[in-house]
Amino acid sequence: MAGFHSFFLVDPNGETSPVKLRKDQVLFAQGDPADSVFYIQEGQIKIAVLSEQGKEAVVAILAAGDFCGEGCLGGQTVRMASGVAMTDCVVARMEKSVIIRKLHDDPKFSEVFTAHLLARKIRAEADLVDHLFNSSEKRLARLLLILANVGKEGKPEVIIPPVSQETLAEMIGTTRSRVNFFLNKFRELGFIDYSGSGHLEIHRSLLNMVLHDEQPKIGT
């Protein structure tokens, strides 16, 4: 996303506006007018949907280099989910009309944005397959690897900020108690370092939970 990052940091035409958020501050709320796209420069944003019964479901956690709010480009007139800062964040906002013009006039911008959309589509399909065919234990292992950017060159193997067990449970479709059980198991197997108070360090060995059906036994 280097092309996007340089564009949003250096914008001589004033077509983007920086937004600084504190932790837990709302970037956009479900039901708000969908009139802009956001690019995350720093921090992490939680995307969540609230049901009519008041139950919240976390559908994504986005980090620096990700976009959010792009549904407005596909005909959405109101936000279908809320975006909430999980950390202090710096986000660039671009009006719908501006980004549409950029997509038409700037081939490089269009190329990188299309790559972003394809990556999100592939991730969504992989998430669906994960929910349909994998156990909740393997779903948790995969989610932790994604959140920690394990496998991406130059990325640390640490989840920052801490993600609550409730949020992890919502994202993989299980209970908080099961998430707690699996985290303790992963720690005993040496796949993670977990203090129980929020610090969560992920090791590449956790890939064993995702890549292999046969799982190692504790103490062997």
C-alpha positions as CSV (number, residue, x, y, z in Angstrom):
1,M,0.0,0.0,0.0
2,A,3.0,2.3,-0.3
3,G,1.4,4.2,-3.2
4,F,-1.6,5.0,-1.2
5,H,0.4,5.9,1.9
6,S,2.5,8.5,0.0
7,F,-0.6,9.9,-1.6
8,F,-2.5,10.5,1.6
9,L,0.6,11.9,3.4
10,V,1.4,14.3,0.6
11,D,-1.8,15.8,-0.9
12,P,-1.1,19.2,-2.4
13,N,-4.6,19.5,-3.7
14,G,-6.2,19.2,-0.3
15,E,-8.5,16.3,-1.5
16,T,-8.0,14.4,1.7
17,S,-8.6,15.5,5.3
18,P,-6.8,13.9,8.2
19,V,-8.8,12.6,11.1
20,K,-7.2,11.9,14.5
21,L,-9.0,9.6,16.8
22,R,-8.5,8.6,20.4
23,K,-9.0,5.0,21.6
24,D,-12.8,4.0,21.6
25,Q,-13.7,7.1,19.5
26,V,-16.2,6.4,16.7
27,L,-15.0,7.1,13.1
28,F,-18.4,6.4,11.6
29,A,-21.6,4.9,13.0
30,Q,-24.0,2.3,11.6
31,G,-26.8,4.3,9.9
32,D,-24.7,7.4,9.1
33,P,-24.7,8.7,5.6
34,A,-22.1,6.7,3.4
35,D,-20.4,9.6,1.7
36,S,-16.6,9.0,2.0
37,V,-13.8,6.4,2.2
38,F,-11.2,6.3,4.9
39,Y,-7.6,5.1,4.7
40,I,-5.9,4.1,8.0
41,Q,-2.5,5.6,8.3
42,E,-1.9,4.7,12.0
43,G,-3.6,2.5,14.5
44,Q,-6.4,-0.1,14.3
45,I,-10.1,0.3,13.6
46,K,-12.8,-2.2,14.7
47,I,-15.7,-2.8,12.2
48,A,-18.8,-3.9,14.1
49,V,-22.5,-4.4,13.3
50,L,-25.3,-3.9,15.8
51,S,-28.4,-6.1,15.5
52,E,-32.0,-4.8,16.2
53,Q,-31.8,-6.8,19.5
54,G,-28.7,-4.8,20.5
55,K,-26.1,-7.5,20.0
56,E,-22.8,-6.4,18.6
57,A,-20.8,-8.5,16.2
58,V,-17.2,-7.6,15.3
59,V,-16.7,-8.4,11.6
60,A,-13.2,-7.1,11.0
61,I,-10.2,-5.5,12.7
62,L,-8.4,-3.2,10.2
63,A,-4.9,-1.8,10.6
64,A,-2.5,0.7,8.9
65,G,-2.7,0.3,5.2
66,D,-6.3,-0.7,5.1
67,F,-9.4,1.1,3.8
68,C,-12.8,1.2,5.4
69,G,-16.1,2.8,4.3
70,E,-15.6,1.8,0.7
71,G,-19.2,0.4,0.5
72,C,-20.3,3.9,-0.5
73,L,-18.7,3.2,-3.9
74,G,-20.9,0.2,-4.4
75,G,-24.2,2.0,-3.9
76,Q,-24.6,2.1,-0.1
77,T,-26.2,5.3,1.0
78,V,-25.9,4.6,4.7
79,R,-23.2,2.8,6.8
80,M,-24.0,-0.8,7.3
81,A,-21.5,-1.1,10.2
82,S,-19.7,1.1,12.7
83,G,-16.0,1.9,12.7
84,V,-14.4,2.4,16.2
85,A,-10.8,3.2,17.1
86,M,-9.1,0.4,19.1
87,T,-6.1,2.6,19.6
88,D,-5.2,6.2,18.9
89,C,-5.5,6.5,15.1
90,V,-4.7,8.7,12.2
91,V,-7.1,8.3,9.3
92,A,-7.3,10.1,6.0
93,R,-10.9,10.9,4.7
94,M,-11.7,11.2,1.0
95,E,-15.1,12.3,-0.3
96,K,-16.9,9.7,-2.5
97,S,-16.8,12.1,-5.5
98,V,-13.1,12.7,-5.1
99,I,-12.1,9.0,-4.9
100,I,-14.4,8.2,-7.9
101,R,-12.6,10.8,-10.0
102,K,-9.2,9.5,-8.8
103,L,-10.2,6.0,-9.9
104,H,-11.1,7.3,-13.3
105,D,-8.1,9.6,-13.8
106,D,-5.2,8.0,-12.0
107,P,-4.3,4.5,-13.3
108,K,-1.9,3.8,-10.5
109,F,-4.4,4.8,-7.9
110,S,-7.0,2.6,-9.6
111,E,-4.6,-0.3,-9.8
112,V,-3.6,-0.3,-6.1
113,F,-7.2,0.3,-4.9
114,T,-8.4,-2.6,-7.1
115,A,-5.7,-4.8,-5.5
116,H,-7.0,-3.8,-2.1
117,L,-10.6,-4.8,-3.0
118,L,-9.5,-8.1,-4.4
119,A,-7.5,-8.9,-1.2
120,R,-10.6,-8.1,0.9
121,K,-12.7,-10.3,-1.3
122,I,-10.2,-13.2,-1.0
123,R,-10.1,-12.7,2.8
124,A,-13.9,-12.7,3.0
125,E,-14.1,-16.0,1.1
126,A,-11.4,-17.5,3.2
127,D,-13.2,-16.4,6.4
128,L,-16.4,-18.1,5.1
129,V,-14.6,-21.4,4.4
130,D,-12.9,-21.1,7.8
131,H,-16.3,-20.8,9.6
132,L,-17.9,-23.6,7.5
133,F,-15.2,-26.3,7.8
134,N,-12.8,-25.5,10.7
135,S,-13.1,-26.0,14.4
136,S,-13.3,-23.0,16.7
137,E,-9.8,-23.8,17.9
138,K,-8.4,-23.6,14.4
139,R,-10.5,-20.5,13.6
140,L,-8.9,-18.8,16.7
141,A,-5.4,-19.8,15.6
142,R,-6.0,-18.4,12.1
143,L,-7.4,-15.2,13.5
144,L,-4.5,-14.6,15.8
145,L,-2.0,-15.2,13.0
146,I,-3.9,-12.6,10.8
147,L,-4.1,-10.0,13.6
148,A,-0.4,-10.4,14.4
149,N,0.6,-10.2,10.7
150,V,2.6,-13.4,11.1
151,G,4.2,-14.3,7.8
152,K,4.5,-10.7,6.6
153,E,8.1,-9.6,6.2
154,G,9.2,-7.1,8.7
155,K,6.1,-7.4,10.9
156,P,6.3,-8.0,14.6
157,E,4.6,-11.1,16.1
158,V,2.7,-9.2,18.7
159,I,-1.0,-8.2,18.8
160,I,-1.1,-4.5,19.7
161,P,-3.5,-3.3,21.1
162,P,-4.8,-6.1,23.3
163,V,-7.9,-7.7,21.8
164,S,-10.4,-8.9,24.4
165,Q,-11.5,-12.5,24.6
166,E,-15.1,-11.3,24.1
167,T,-14.1,-9.8,20.7
168,L,-12.1,-12.8,19.7
169,A,-15.1,-15.0,20.6
170,E,-17.5,-12.8,18.5
171,M,-15.2,-13.0,15.5
172,I,-14.9,-16.8,15.4
173,G,-18.4,-17.6,16.6
174,T,-17.8,-19.3,20.0
175,T,-17.9,-18.4,23.7
176,R,-15.4,-16.4,25.7
177,S,-14.7,-19.4,27.9
178,R,-13.7,-21.5,24.9
179,V,-11.4,-18.7,23.7
180,N,-9.8,-18.6,27.2
181,F,-9.4,-22.4,27.1
182,F,-7.7,-22.3,23.7
183,L,-5.4,-19.4,24.6
184,N,-4.2,-21.3,27.7
185,K,-3.7,-24.4,25.5
186,F,-1.7,-22.5,22.9
187,R,0.5,-21.0,25.7
188,E,1.2,-24.5,27.1
189,L,2.2,-25.7,23.7
190,G,4.5,-22.8,23.2
191,F,2.6,-21.2,20.3
192,I,2.0,-17.9,22.2
193,D,3.1,-15.9,25.1
194,Y,0.0,-14.8,27.0
195,S,-0.1,-13.0,30.3
196,G,-3.9,-13.1,30.7
197,S,-3.8,-9.3,31.3
198,G,-3.8,-8.3,27.6
199,H,-0.2,-9.0,26.4
200,L,-0.4,-11.5,23.6
201,E,2.6,-12.5,21.5
202,I,2.2,-14.9,18.6
203,H,4.9,-17.2,17.4
204,R,5.1,-18.6,13.9
205,S,4.7,-22.1,15.3
206,L,1.0,-21.4,15.7
207,L,0.8,-22.0,12.0
208,N,0.8,-25.7,12.9
209,M,-2.7,-25.3,14.2
210,V,-3.9,-24.0,10.8
211,L,-1.8,-26.0,8.4
212,H,-2.0,-29.5,10.0
213,D,-5.1,-31.5,11.0
214,E,-3.1,-33.5,13.5
215,Q,-2.4,-31.3,16.5
216,P,0.5,-31.7,19.0
217,K,-0.3,-32.9,22.5
218,I,0.5,-30.9,25.6
219,G,3.6,-32.3,27.3
220,T,4.9,-34.3,24.4
